[in-house]
Amino acid sequence: MQRDMTLRPMSLGDLLDASFGLYRRQFVPLIFVALATQTIPLALGLYVEASGGMLEHPIAWFVSVLASIALGQLGIATSTFIVAETYLGGSITPNEAFSRAQPFLGRLILAALASGLLYGLGLLLFIIPGIIIICGLAVTAPAIVLENQPTATAGMSRSFFLTKGHRGKVFMAFVVAFMLILLPGIALGAFSVAAASATGSVTSGVIIFLVVQAVLQVLAYPFLFVLTTLLYYDFRVRKEAYDLEMLSTALGVA
């Protein structure tokens, strides 16, 4: 299939506009992937919270954490392939994307665990270094799956290289995305809790809040995957003339 050769550096506004546009175009496949990979861990988490918490059901809680990590990374890889193919003018079905994503699962899980440790240390010691680490590792998953990086650390290093000099843009993109998507969800969840509490059922209010948050997570997370994938391509265009590389490939030039 013919590829789109109009890749160009994007401003923050262009990036967000392109991300929302691609999210709308691929809404059904992306939500299908989100449901397939998030339903089990979210259901387990809701069960644990609604029936006494982690101390009452430690095994179920542990299984929900493992499922969230493994299936979450599978969802990220699958969504990244869907976004990448669409952005470059191709097409791919969710089943094909799932098949292509599976070989990367081990590397993505290790990268997620290592990144999480670095995030925690950075935020615990000093807030600013933690934010820098988060922004520096923002495109680790796209780097691993789209470049077939051999190890988790190679993908993390690649992300640090690509985001160098552009971490402020990553930070602003994430801030805008969270404000546009998650803040309305938090407000809706808080309203649900308040409404349920007014009837005298605090427990029901908490359960409603968790259900609302779970639904919004399924809807919001795919957009974040779109955003990070487009950030990855934007950085490659800026630092490595990736648009010229694509054109050369299409023309059969080494």
FIMIVO-963901 format. One record per residue (C-alpha): residue number from 1; y, x negated, z negated. Coordinates in steps of 0.1 Angstrom, whole numbers, padded with zeros to 4 digits. Example, Ala and Ser with C-alpha at 12.3 -4.5 7.8 and 13.67 -1.06 7.14 Angstrom:
REM residues 2
+------+-------+-------+-------+
! resi !     Y !     X !     Z !
+------+-------+-------+-------+
!    1 ! -0045 ! -0123 ! -0078 !
!    2 ! -0011 ! -0137 ! -0071 !
+------+-------+-------+-------+
REM end
This chain:
REM residues 254
+------+-------+-------+-------+
! resi !     Y !     X !     Z !
+------+-------+-------+-------+
!    1 !  0000 !  0000 !  0000 !
!    2 !  0035 ! -0012 !  0009 !
!    3 !  0054 ! -0026 ! -0021 !
!    4 !  0091 ! -0019 ! -0030 !
!    5 !  0110 ! -0051 ! -0024 !
!    6 !  0143 ! -0040 ! -0040 !
!    7 !  0138 ! -0057 ! -0074 !
!    8 !  0171 ! -0069 ! -0088 !
!    9 !  0187 ! -0078 ! -0121 !
!   10 !  0196 ! -0047 ! -0141 !
!   11 !  0223 ! -0041 ! -0166 !
!   12 !  0214 ! -0023 ! -0198 !
!   13 !  0225 !  0010 ! -0184 !
!   14 !  0205 !  0005 ! -0152 !
!   15 !  0175 ! -0005 ! -0173 !
!   16 !  0176 !  0026 ! -0194 !
!   17 !  0182 !  0048 ! -0164 !
!   18 !  0152 !  0033 ! -0145 !
!   19 !  0130 !  0036 ! -0176 !
!   20 !  0138 !  0073 ! -0181 !
!   21 !  0133 !  0079 ! -0144 !
!   22 !  0099 !  0062 ! -0143 !
!   23 !  0089 !  0079 ! -0176 !
!   24 !  0096 !  0113 ! -0160 !
!   25 !  0078 !  0105 ! -0128 !
!   26 !  0047 !  0093 ! -0146 !
!   27 !  0049 !  0116 ! -0175 !
!   28 !  0015 !  0132 ! -0171 !
!   29 ! -0005 !  0100 ! -0167 !
!   30 !  0013 !  0083 ! -0195 !
!   31 !  0009 !  0112 ! -0219 !
!   32 ! -0028 !  0114 ! -0209 !
!   33 ! -0032 !  0078 ! -0219 !
!   34 ! -0013 !  0084 ! -0251 !
!   35 ! -0034 !  0113 ! -0261 !
!   36 ! -0066 !  0094 ! -0252 !
!   37 ! -0057 !  0064 ! -0273 !
!   38 ! -0037 !  0079 ! -0302 !
!   39 ! -0054 !  0112 ! -0311 !
!   40 ! -0083 !  0097 ! -0331 !
!   41 ! -0062 !  0074 ! -0353 !
!   42 ! -0034 !  0100 ! -0358 !
!   43 ! -0060 !  0126 ! -0367 !
!   44 ! -0076 !  0103 ! -0392 !
!   45 ! -0042 !  0093 ! -0407 !
!   46 ! -0033 !  0130 ! -0411 !
!   47 ! -0066 !  0137 ! -0428 !
!   48 ! -0061 !  0108 ! -0452 !
!   49 ! -0026 !  0118 ! -0461 !
!   50 ! -0034 !  0155 ! -0464 !
!   51 ! -0064 !  0150 ! -0487 !
!   52 ! -0051 !  0126 ! -0513 !
!   53 ! -0040 !  0094 ! -0496 !
!   54 ! -0054 !  0059 ! -0491 !
!   55 ! -0068 !  0056 ! -0527 !
!   56 ! -0088 !  0088 ! -0524 !
!   57 ! -0103 !  0079 ! -0490 !
!   58 ! -0102 !  0041 ! -0485 !
!   59 ! -0129 !  0040 ! -0459 !
!   60 ! -0113 !  0067 ! -0437 !
!   61 ! -0080 !  0049 ! -0441 !
!   62 ! -0095 !  0016 ! -0431 !
!   63 ! -0112 !  0032 ! -0401 !
!   64 ! -0079 !  0048 ! -0391 !
!   65 ! -0061 !  0014 ! -0392 !
!   66 ! -0087 ! -0003 ! -0371 !
!   67 ! -0087 !  0026 ! -0346 !
!   68 ! -0049 !  0025 ! -0345 !
!   69 ! -0048 ! -0013 ! -0337 !
!   70 ! -0077 ! -0013 ! -0311 !
!   71 ! -0069 !  0020 ! -0293 !
!   72 ! -0031 !  0013 ! -0296 !
!   73 ! -0035 ! -0020 ! -0277 !
!   74 ! -0057 ! -0004 ! -0251 !
!   75 ! -0030 !  0023 ! -0246 !
!   76 ! -0003 ! -0004 ! -0242 !
!   77 ! -0023 ! -0023 ! -0216 !
!   78 ! -0032 !  0009 ! -0197 !
!   79 !  0003 !  0022 ! -0197 !
!   80 !  0016 ! -0012 ! -0186 !
!   81 ! -0006 ! -0012 ! -0155 !
!   82 !  0006 !  0023 ! -0147 !
!   83 !  0042 !  0014 ! -0151 !
!   84 !  0039 ! -0019 ! -0132 !
!   85 !  0021 ! -0003 ! -0102 !
!   86 !  0047 !  0025 ! -0100 !
!   87 !  0077 !  0002 ! -0104 !
!   88 !  0064 ! -0021 ! -0076 !
!   89 !  0057 !  0008 ! -0052 !
!   90 !  0020 !  0011 ! -0057 !
!   91 ! -0002 !  0037 ! -0075 !
!   92 ! -0030 !  0037 ! -0099 !
!   93 ! -0050 !  0064 ! -0117 !
!   94 ! -0053 !  0064 ! -0155 !
!   95 ! -0091 !  0057 ! -0152 !
!   96 ! -0084 !  0027 ! -0130 !
!   97 ! -0058 !  0015 ! -0154 !
!   98 ! -0082 !  0019 ! -0183 !
!   99 ! -0108 ! -0002 ! -0165 !
!  100 ! -0083 ! -0030 ! -0157 !
!  101 ! -0070 ! -0029 ! -0193 !
!  102 ! -0103 ! -0034 ! -0211 !
!  103 ! -0107 ! -0072 ! -0205 !
!  104 ! -0074 ! -0078 ! -0222 !
!  105 ! -0081 ! -0059 ! -0254 !
!  106 ! -0092 ! -0089 ! -0275 !
!  107 ! -0062 ! -0110 ! -0265 !
!  108 ! -0038 ! -0081 ! -0272 !
!  109 ! -0053 ! -0074 ! -0306 !
!  110 ! -0049 ! -0110 ! -0316 !
!  111 ! -0014 ! -0111 ! -0303 !
!  112 ! -0005 ! -0079 ! -0322 !
!  113 ! -0019 ! -0092 ! -0354 !
!  114 ! -0001 ! -0126 ! -0350 !
!  115 !  0031 ! -0109 ! -0340 !
!  116 !  0029 ! -0085 ! -0370 !
!  117 !  0025 ! -0114 ! -0393 !
!  118 !  0055 ! -0132 ! -0379 !
!  119 !  0076 ! -0100 ! -0380 !
!  120 !  0067 ! -0095 ! -0416 !
!  121 !  0075 ! -0131 ! -0426 !
!  122 !  0108 ! -0130 ! -0406 !
!  123 !  0120 ! -0098 ! -0421 !
!  124 !  0108 ! -0107 ! -0456 !
!  125 !  0127 ! -0140 ! -0457 !
!  126 !  0158 ! -0132 ! -0436 !
!  127 !  0165 ! -0101 ! -0416 !
!  128 !  0182 ! -0119 ! -0387 !
!  129 !  0153 ! -0143 ! -0380 !
!  130 !  0129 ! -0113 ! -0381 !
!  131 !  0150 ! -0094 ! -0355 !
!  132 !  0150 ! -0125 ! -0333 !
!  133 !  0112 ! -0128 ! -0335 !
!  134 !  0108 ! -0091 ! -0327 !
!  135 !  0130 ! -0094 ! -0297 !
!  136 !  0115 ! -0127 ! -0286 !
!  137 !  0080 ! -0113 ! -0286 !
!  138 !  0090 ! -0080 ! -0270 !
!  139 !  0073 ! -0086 ! -0236 !
!  140 !  0041 ! -0103 ! -0250 !
!  141 !  0018 ! -0074 ! -0238 !
!  142 !  0032 ! -0073 ! -0202 !
!  143 !  0030 ! -0111 ! -0200 !
!  144 ! -0007 ! -0110 ! -0211 !
!  145 ! -0019 ! -0082 ! -0189 !
!  146 !  0003 ! -0087 ! -0158 !
!  147 ! -0001 ! -0125 ! -0157 !
!  148 ! -0036 ! -0128 ! -0172 !
!  149 ! -0024 ! -0152 ! -0198 !
!  150 ! -0056 ! -0169 ! -0212 !
!  151 ! -0048 ! -0165 ! -0249 !
!  152 ! -0027 ! -0144 ! -0272 !
!  153 ! -0005 ! -0174 ! -0281 !
!  154 !  0001 ! -0181 ! -0245 !
!  155 !  0013 ! -0146 ! -0240 !
!  156 !  0036 ! -0149 ! -0270 !
!  157 !  0050 ! -0182 ! -0258 !
!  158 !  0056 ! -0167 ! -0224 !
!  159 !  0075 ! -0138 ! -0239 !
!  160 !  0097 ! -0162 ! -0259 !
!  161 !  0105 ! -0181 ! -0227 !
!  162 !  0113 ! -0150 ! -0207 !
!  163 !  0135 ! -0134 ! -0234 !
!  164 !  0154 ! -0166 ! -0242 !
!  165 !  0191 ! -0159 ! -0236 !
!  166 !  0185 ! -0122 ! -0233 !
!  167 !  0174 ! -0112 ! -0268 !
!  168 !  0206 ! -0094 ! -0274 !
!  169 !  0198 ! -0072 ! -0244 !
!  170 !  0163 ! -0065 ! -0258 !
!  171 !  0178 ! -0056 ! -0292 !
!  172 !  0203 ! -0032 ! -0277 !
!  173 !  0177 ! -0016 ! -0254 !
!  174 !  0154 ! -0009 ! -0284 !
!  175 !  0183 !  0004 ! -0306 !
!  176 !  0194 !  0029 ! -0278 !
!  177 !  0157 !  0039 ! -0273 !
!  178 !  0151 !  0045 ! -0309 !
!  179 !  0184 !  0065 ! -0313 !
!  180 !  0177 !  0087 ! -0283 !
!  181 !  0140 !  0094 ! -0291 !
!  182 !  0131 !  0088 ! -0327 !
!  183 !  0163 !  0100 ! -0346 !
!  184 !  0160 !  0136 ! -0333 !
!  185 !  0123 !  0135 ! -0343 !
!  186 !  0132 !  0124 ! -0378 !
!  187 !  0158 !  0151 ! -0380 !
!  188 !  0133 !  0177 ! -0368 !
!  189 !  0107 !  0165 ! -0393 !
!  190 !  0131 !  0165 ! -0422 !
!  191 !  0141 !  0201 ! -0412 !
!  192 !  0104 !  0211 ! -0413 !
!  193 !  0100 !  0196 ! -0447 !
!  194 !  0131 !  0214 ! -0460 !
!  195 !  0120 !  0247 ! -0446 !
!  196 !  0086 !  0244 ! -0461 !
!  197 !  0099 !  0233 ! -0494 !
!  198 !  0122 !  0263 ! -0496 !
!  199 !  0091 !  0285 ! -0496 !
!  200 !  0078 !  0265 ! -0525 !
!  201 !  0051 !  0245 ! -0507 !
!  202 !  0060 !  0208 ! -0508 !
!  203 !  0026 !  0198 ! -0497 !
!  204 !  0028 !  0220 ! -0466 !
!  205 !  0062 !  0205 ! -0458 !
!  206 !  0048 !  0170 ! -0459 !
!  207 !  0019 !  0180 ! -0437 !
!  208 !  0042 !  0196 ! -0412 !
!  209 !  0064 !  0165 ! -0412 !
!  210 !  0034 !  0143 ! -0405 !
!  211 !  0022 !  0166 ! -0376 !
!  212 !  0057 !  0166 ! -0361 !
!  213 !  0059 !  0128 ! -0363 !
!  214 !  0025 !  0125 ! -0347 !
!  215 !  0035 !  0147 ! -0318 !
!  216 !  0067 !  0128 ! -0313 !
!  217 !  0049 !  0095 ! -0315 !
!  218 !  0026 !  0106 ! -0286 !
!  219 !  0057 !  0116 ! -0266 !
!  220 !  0079 !  0086 ! -0275 !
!  221 !  0056 !  0056 ! -0274 !
!  222 !  0049 !  0058 ! -0236 !
!  223 !  0087 !  0054 ! -0230 !
!  224 !  0088 !  0023 ! -0251 !
!  225 !  0060 !  0008 ! -0229 !
!  226 !  0080 !  0017 ! -0198 !
!  227 !  0110 !  0000 ! -0213 !
!  228 !  0092 ! -0032 ! -0223 !
!  229 !  0075 ! -0034 ! -0189 !
!  230 !  0108 ! -0031 ! -0170 !
!  231 !  0124 ! -0056 ! -0194 !
!  232 !  0096 ! -0080 ! -0184 !
!  233 !  0103 ! -0076 ! -0147 !
!  234 !  0141 ! -0079 ! -0152 !
!  235 !  0136 ! -0112 ! -0170 !
!  236 !  0113 ! -0125 ! -0143 !
!  237 !  0138 ! -0116 ! -0116 !
!  238 !  0166 ! -0133 ! -0135 !
!  239 !  0148 ! -0165 ! -0145 !
!  240 !  0122 ! -0169 ! -0117 !
!  241 !  0135 ! -0151 ! -0086 !
!  242 !  0105 ! -0127 ! -0089 !
!  243 !  0120 ! -0105 ! -0062 !
!  244 !  0118 ! -0134 ! -0037 !
!  245 !  0083 ! -0142 ! -0048 !
!  246 !  0073 ! -0106 ! -0041 !
!  247 !  0089 ! -0107 ! -0006 !
!  248 !  0072 ! -0140 !  0002 !
!  249 !  0038 ! -0125 ! -0008 !
!  250 !  0044 ! -0095 !  0014 !
!  251 !  0053 ! -0118 !  0043 !
!  252 !  0023 ! -0140 !  0038 !
!  253 !  0045 ! -0170 !  0029 !
!  254 !  0030 ! -0195 !  0004 !
+------+-------+-------+-------+
REM end
